[in-house]
Amino acid sequence: MEHVVCNLCGARDASRCCRVGEFQIVRCNGCGLIYTNPRRSAETISDIYSKDYFFSENPAELGYDDYSMHAEGLKEVFSDHLEFIERFVRPPASIIDIGCAFGYFLESAKARGWTVEGVEVSPFASNMARRNAGVRVHVGTLPSVGLAASAYDAATMWDVLEHSFDPAAELAETNRILKPGGYLFMTVPNAGSFLARSMGSHWYGFKKAAEHNYFFSRDTLNRMLSRTGFTLVESRRGVWPCSMRFLVTKLTPYSRSAHRLAQKVIQWVGIENAIVKFRFIDMFVVARKHQAE
């Protein structure tokens, strides 16, 4: 486990929000950024995002029960995302998906005529992405793969930034590889939402401290974007799709008996694989790289 300073303002002074198992979640007293501290060290990234992450035996705390079962729902949402993205940039422009997992967004964008590439920290997931999308996928964190400067028209991060061990560096590198005026489209859990504020330390987002290192509000994300060379263009409610089977695992940290009951109910009704699209977890953010002067 490692202790870190605030990734937004560099302060060490922080107040405890809650504890989740061995992890503590704190709020910076200087700027309000919420983050996990102490946390797993960045050297454990390959252990976290192994094959077991995508086919997890304990998805309530880490990873997915079966990521491939989410393909249909993800592709539907990504199709909607692309329709929105194309209001700002249109194919055959170049787009890079950072944290591309199994490549479902790459697949969808390629089918619409985009020039696509991916970046993925997991060697297992990157192989799946290449197989599914048939495009180039760089393995590693974005700062580690050494992409060319000013090379892409757009970049995407779908529920990725909260996993980063250094989101400011991730955003700065995204800015560097985008062309002047290029766009960044992303979704992140919204720690400043009405639901998050109402639930306090019981908010679902905090239950994922084993893999989520940062918890952004619109304000803290806007300030980090500004400091890394972006202008916030738009922020709206995002969509997070998952199967009913995966959804009920999220009851486990609150009540194991409720989880067991819900599991039996969805099995009896036969809706385990039905896709649910939530609109009260994520925020969808559009940011633009500053134009060259």
C-alpha positions in Angstrom: 0.0 0.0 0.0 1.2 3.5 -0.7 0.3 7.0 0.5 -0.1 9.8 -2.0 -0.6 13.6 -2.1 -3.6 15.2 -3.8 -3.3 14.7 -7.6 -5.0 18.1 -8.3 -3.4 20.6 -5.9 -0.5 18.6 -4.4 -1.7 19.1 -0.8 -1.1 16.4 1.9 -3.9 17.6 4.2 -7.0 15.5 3.8 -10.0 14.4 5.8 -11.3 10.9 6.0 -14.6 10.2 4.1 -15.0 6.5 4.8 -13.2 3.2 5.0 -13.8 0.3 2.6 -12.1 -2.8 3.8 -8.3 -2.1 3.8 -8.8 1.1 1.8 -9.4 4.6 3.1 -11.2 7.3 1.0 -10.3 10.9 1.8 -11.2 14.4 0.7 -8.5 17.0 0.1 -8.9 19.9 2.4 -7.3 22.2 -0.2 -9.3 21.6 -3.3 -12.0 19.0 -2.5 -10.7 16.1 -4.7 -11.8 12.8 -3.3 -9.3 9.9 -3.6 -8.2 6.6 -2.1 -5.3 6.9 0.3 -3.6 4.7 1.1 -4.1 2.6 -2.0 -2.5 -0.2 -4.0 0.8 0.9 -5.6 1.0 1.6 -9.3 3.3 -1.4 -9.6 0.3 -3.7 -9.0 -1.5 -2.6 -12.1 -0.8 -5.8 -14.0 -2.1 -7.9 -11.1 -5.3 -5.9 -10.9 -6.2 -5.9 -14.6 -5.4 -9.6 -15.3 -7.9 -12.0 -16.9 -9.4 -12.5 -13.5 -10.5 -8.8 -13.4 -12.8 -9.4 -16.5 -14.0 -12.8 -15.1 -14.0 -12.0 -11.4 -15.1 -14.3 -8.6 -15.8 -11.2 -6.4 -17.3 -8.5 -8.8 -18.8 -6.7 -5.9 -15.3 -5.5 -5.0 -13.2 -5.8 -8.1 -13.9 -6.3 -11.8 -16.8 -8.0 -13.7 -18.5 -11.3 -13.4 -18.1 -11.8 -17.1 -17.2 -8.7 -19.1 -18.1 -10.3 -22.4 -21.7 -10.6 -21.3 -21.9 -6.8 -21.3 -21.0 -6.6 -25.0 -24.5 -6.0 -26.3 -25.3 -3.2 -23.8 -22.0 -1.5 -24.3 -22.3 -1.5 -28.0 -25.7 0.0 -27.8 -24.4 2.8 -25.5 -21.3 3.3 -27.7 -23.5 3.7 -30.7 -25.4 6.5 -28.9 -22.1 8.0 -27.8 -20.8 8.1 -31.4 -23.9 9.8 -32.6 -23.3 12.5 -30.0 -19.5 12.7 -30.7 -20.2 13.2 -34.4 -21.8 16.5 -33.6 -18.3 17.7 -32.9 -16.0 15.5 -35.0 -16.9 13.3 -37.9 -15.3 10.2 -39.5 -13.0 9.4 -41.1 -11.2 11.5 -38.4 -8.8 9.7 -36.1 -10.0 8.6 -32.6 -8.1 6.8 -29.9 -9.9 4.9 -27.1 -7.9 5.0 -23.9 -8.7 2.0 -21.7 -10.4 0.2 -24.6 -10.9 -3.1 -22.7 -12.3 -5.7 -25.1 -12.5 -3.2 -28.0 -16.3 -2.8 -28.2 -16.0 1.0 -28.8 -13.3 0.5 -31.3 -15.5 -2.0 -33.1 -18.4 0.4 -33.2 -16.3 3.4 -34.3 -14.6 1.4 -37.0 -17.9 0.3 -38.4 -19.0 4.0 -38.7 -15.8 4.9 -40.7 -13.6 6.3 -38.0 -9.8 5.8 -38.1 -9.3 4.0 -34.7 -6.6 2.9 -32.3 -6.8 1.8 -28.7 -4.7 1.9 -25.5 -5.2 -0.8 -22.8 -3.1 -1.6 -19.7 -4.2 -5.3 -19.7 -2.4 -7.6 -22.1 -5.3 -10.0 -21.9 -7.9 -7.4 -22.7 -5.7 -5.8 -25.4 -5.6 -9.2 -27.2 -9.3 -9.5 -27.0 -9.7 -5.9 -28.4 -7.4 -6.7 -31.4 -9.4 -9.9 -32.0 -12.8 -8.1 -31.8 -12.0 -4.9 -33.6 -9.0 -5.8 -35.8 -7.2 -2.5 -35.1 -3.9 -1.5 -33.5 -4.0 -1.6 -29.7 -1.1 -0.2 -27.6 -0.4 -2.1 -24.3 0.3 0.0 -21.2 -0.7 3.2 -19.6 -1.1 6.2 -22.0 2.0 8.0 -20.7 4.1 4.8 -21.1 3.3 3.9 -24.7 4.9 6.9 -26.3 2.4 8.0 -28.9 3.2 10.8 -31.4 2.3 14.4 -30.5 -0.7 16.1 -32.1 -1.7 12.9 -33.9 -5.4 12.4 -33.1 -8.6 14.4 -33.8 -10.4 12.9 -30.7 -9.8 10.7 -27.7 -12.2 8.8 -25.5 -12.1 7.4 -21.9 -15.1 5.4 -20.9 -15.1 4.9 -17.1 -11.3 4.9 -17.1 -10.0 8.1 -15.4 -11.2 7.0 -11.9 -8.9 3.9 -12.3 -5.8 5.9 -13.1 -2.9 6.1 -10.6 -2.1 9.6 -12.0 -5.1 11.2 -13.7 -3.4 14.6 -14.1 -0.5 12.9 -16.1 -3.1 10.9 -18.0 -5.0 14.0 -19.1 -1.8 15.9 -19.9 -0.6 13.1 -22.1 -4.0 13.0 -23.8 -3.7 16.7 -24.5 -0.2 16.2 -25.9 -1.3 13.5 -28.5 -4.4 15.5 -29.6 -4.3 17.9 -32.5 -4.9 21.6 -31.6 -8.6 21.9 -31.0 -9.0 18.2 -30.6 -11.7 16.7 -28.4 -11.8 14.5 -25.4 -15.0 12.6 -24.6 -15.2 10.7 -21.3 -17.5 9.2 -18.7 -16.7 9.0 -15.0 -18.8 8.3 -11.9 -20.1 11.6 -10.6 -19.1 12.0 -6.9 -20.8 15.3 -6.8 -24.2 14.0 -8.0 -27.3 14.3 -5.8 -27.3 10.6 -5.3 -23.6 10.6 -4.2 -24.2 13.5 -1.8 -27.4 11.9 -0.4 -25.7 8.5 0.2 -22.5 10.0 1.7 -20.1 7.3 2.7 -22.6 4.6 1.5 -22.4 5.8 -2.1 -21.9 2.9 -4.5 -18.9 4.5 -6.1 -16.9 4.3 -2.9 -17.4 0.5 -2.7 -15.0 0.1 -5.6 -12.0 1.5 -3.8 -10.1 -1.7 -4.7 -9.9 -0.4 -8.3 -11.1 3.2 -8.2 -8.4 5.6 -7.1 -10.2 8.9 -7.7 -13.7 10.2 -7.4 -14.5 13.3 -9.4 -17.2 15.9 -9.1 -17.8 18.2 -12.1 -15.9 20.9 -10.3 -12.8 18.9 -9.5 -12.7 17.4 -13.0 -13.1 20.8 -14.6 -10.2 22.1 -12.6 -8.0 19.2 -13.6 -8.9 19.5 -17.2 -8.1 23.2 -17.1 -4.7 22.6 -15.6 -3.9 20.0 -18.3 -4.7 22.2 -21.2 -8.4 21.6 -21.8 -11.5 23.7 -21.8 -14.7 22.0 -20.5 -17.2 22.2 -23.4 -20.2 20.3 -21.9 -21.1 18.0 -19.0 -24.2 15.9 -19.1 -25.7 12.8 -17.4 -24.0 9.6 -18.7 -25.3 6.1 -19.2 -23.8 3.1 -17.5 -25.0 -0.3 -18.9 -24.8 -3.6 -17.1 -26.5 -7.0 -16.9 -29.0 -7.7 -14.1 -26.7 -10.5 -12.9 -23.8 -8.0 -12.5 -26.1 -5.4 -11.0 -27.3 -7.6 -8.1 -23.7 -8.2 -7.1 -23.6 -4.6 -6.1 -25.9 -5.4 -3.2 -23.3 -7.5 -1.5 -21.4 -4.6 0.3 -24.8 -3.5 1.7 -26.5 -6.8 2.5 -25.4 -10.3 1.5 -28.9 -11.6 2.3 -30.4 -9.0 -0.1 -27.9 -10.1 -2.7 -28.8 -13.8 -2.4 -32.5 -13.0 -2.6 -32.2 -10.7 -5.6 -30.0 -13.4 -7.3 -32.7 -16.0 -6.8 -35.4 -13.7 -8.1 -33.7 -12.8 -11.3 -32.8 -16.4 -11.9 -36.4 -17.4 -11.4 -37.7 -14.7 -13.7 -35.1 -15.4 -16.2 -33.6 -11.9 -16.6 -30.0 -12.6 -15.5 -28.6 -11.3 -18.8 -31.1 -8.5 -19.4 -29.3 -5.2 -19.9 -30.1 -2.2 -17.6 -28.9 1.3 -18.5 -28.4 3.6 -15.5 -28.5 7.4 -15.9 -27.7 8.4 -12.3 -24.1 7.1 -11.9 -21.9 8.6 -14.6 -21.3 12.1 -16.0 -20.5 12.4 -19.7 -17.9 15.2 -20.3 -16.7 16.9 -23.5 -13.5 18.8 -23.3 -11.4 20.5 -26.0 -7.7 21.0 -26.3 -6.7 24.7 -26.4 -6.2 25.9 -29.9 -2.6 26.8 -30.9 -2.0 30.5 -30.8 
